């Protein structure tokens, strides 16, 4: 599957929103921040401590899209989970993992353009904690309002509860917002809330897909003319 060019994406955005969307909802991991390698390293450390092999590619994909608890339940056998507390004491996510997490190139340019153009920004993530540290380390403080964590809703993604909460706070019809995600859970949340969906760096997830934020920025600029 090929990713959209600037002209192809700007045509889709123009057809969908007749200009710029009122707001853009971002997933966090895999869209706003590149955390995959850091998260996998952390989980593999815990698995090695328990005498388990490294994650399979399927397990890596699931852990990246799931909540922390869902990932733990899926990749660690329940009889061994009580031992995770001792393993976790040996590594600090904030100290050892967070420094390896960074934003994707061009993200801040997109955020700055949206903010200057009156396009609202929000985040809908299956993270449950660590957001304050992430916002500070990645210079994201003040861009997103609201930020909906898995702990803020009774049903995390792929349920649309978080996305609908954002639309309600914005007082925005779903057809006027754009959801950018990289996983089946993101797509499910967007579809459940009837929000147009744009896939980021994930082949086969959606007809509308981009490889980088440069394409999105230039497409938004074209729609703003």
N, C-alpha and C positions, 0 to 999 in steps of 0.2 A: 504494500500500500504506500502510495506517495503522499508526502505532506504538501499542504497548500502553499502556493507562492503568494507573494504580497498582493498581486492583482486578483488572484482567486479568493483569498481571504477577504479582501476589501469588498469584492462583489457580494460575497455571502453576508458580510456584516451589514452592508447597505441594504440588501434585500430583506434581511431579518429585522433590522432595527431602524431602517430609513434614516441612518445617521449613526451616532454613537449610542451605545446602550446607556441606560440610566445608571446601572451599577454592574460591577464585575465581582463575582464570588470566586475566590481562589481556594483550591485545596492547599495544604501546607507541604507535607513531605512529598517530594517528587515533582512539585510545581514551583512553589515559592522557594523552597530550600532543597538542596541536593544532600539528602541524608542517608541514602541507600547503603553506601559502602560503610559508613560509620555505624549504622544500626546493625548491619550484618556482622560486622566485627565484634560488636558488643554481644549479640546473641551467640555467636560462635565461641566467644570466650566463656560464656556461661555453660554452653553445651560441653566444651572441653573439660571444664571443671567437674562436670557430672559424668564424664566418661562417654559422652555421646559424639557421634560424627558431626562434621560440619553440615550446615543446612543444605538441603537440595535447592535447586533453582525454583521449584514450585513452592517450597517453604519460604524462600526469600521473598518471592512475589506476594505471598499471602501476608507475611509479617509486615511488609511495607504498607499495605493497604488497610490492615486491621488496626483495632485499638490495641494498646499495650497488653491488656488482659487477654484479649482474643488471641494475640500472637503467642503469649506465654502458654495458654491452654493448648494451642495447636502444636507447638514445637517442643514442649517439655512434657513427658509423661507425668500424669498426676502423682503417682507414688514418689517421684523425685522432686516435685515442686517445693516441698518443705525445705529442701537443701539449697534452694536458690538464694535464700536470705544470706547464708554464709558466703556463697559465691559472689553475690552482689556487693558485699562489704569490701571485696578486694579490688573493685573497680568503681570509679565515680563517673557517672554518665556526664555530669557537668564538667568535671576536670579532664577526663580522658577521652570522651567522645565528642562533646560539643565543639571543641576547637577544630574538629575535622569537618564540621558542617558549614556550608556557605550557600549564598543565594546563587541562582543560575544567572549567567551573564545577561545583562540587559534588563533584568527585572526592575531595578530602581528607575530606569528610564521610562518604562511603561507606567509604573506607579506615579511618578512625577507628572507625566503627561495627563494621566487620568485625573489626578487631583487638580491640576491647572485647568482642565477642561470641564470640571464639575461632575465627573463620573465618580460615583460612590464606590468604595472598595470594602470588601468584607472577606473573612476567612472562615471556612467550614472544614474543620479538621477532626480526625479521630484521635488526635493526641488528647491526653488527659491532664498533663502537667508539663512543667518546664518551659512554658510559653514565654514568661517574662524574661528568662535568661536568653532564650532564642531571639526574641525581639531586640534585645540590647546588643547581643553579639553580632547580629546580622543587619543592624541599622534599619530596623523595620518599625521602630516605635512610632506610633501616631498615624500610620498609613491606613490601618484597617479598623472599621467600626460598623458592625460588631465583629468580634472574634468568637466563634461558637466552637467550643471544645466538646468532646464526647461526654465529658462530665456535666455539661450544661443541659443535656437532653436525656430523655428516657430511652430513646432509640437512636443510636448513632448511625452514620452512613453504612449501608446504602439506603436506609430510611430517609425520607425527605424532611424529617422534622427540623433539622438544623437549618436547611435551606429555606424552609417556610418561615422559620423564626426570623431570619434575616429579611426576607421580603416584607414581613409584617412590620418590622422596625423601620424599614425604609419607606413603607407605604407604597410599594412598587409592584405593579403587575408582573407576573412571572415572564411574560413574553418580552418585557423591557429589560431583563437582566441577562447576563452571560455567566455561565459556570465553566471554569477552566479546571480540568482534572486529569489524572493520569491512570485511573484504575476503574475497575468495574463498579466499585462501591461509589465512586464519584459520579459516574454515569447514571447509576441507579437513583442516586439522590436528586440529580438534575431532572431526570425523566419523571420521577415521582412528584416533583414540584412543578413540572411543565416548563422548565427553564431551558433555553437553548444551550447546548453543550459543545465545548471545544476541547478536543483531546490534546494533551501536551506530551510529546516525545513517546507516544505509545502506539505502535502499529496495530491496526485492526480494531481499535477501540471505538472509533466513530468516523463517519465520512469526513467530518471537518477536523483536521489534525494539523498541528504545527510542530516544527522541530526546534524553534528557538524564539526568544522574545523579540528579536529584531524584526521578524516578519509581522508579529502582532503590532509592534509600535508603528511601523510604516503603514500598516493597514488601517490602524486607528486614525493616524494623521490624514490619510486619504479620505476617510469617511467624514472627517471634521471640516473638510474644505467646503 
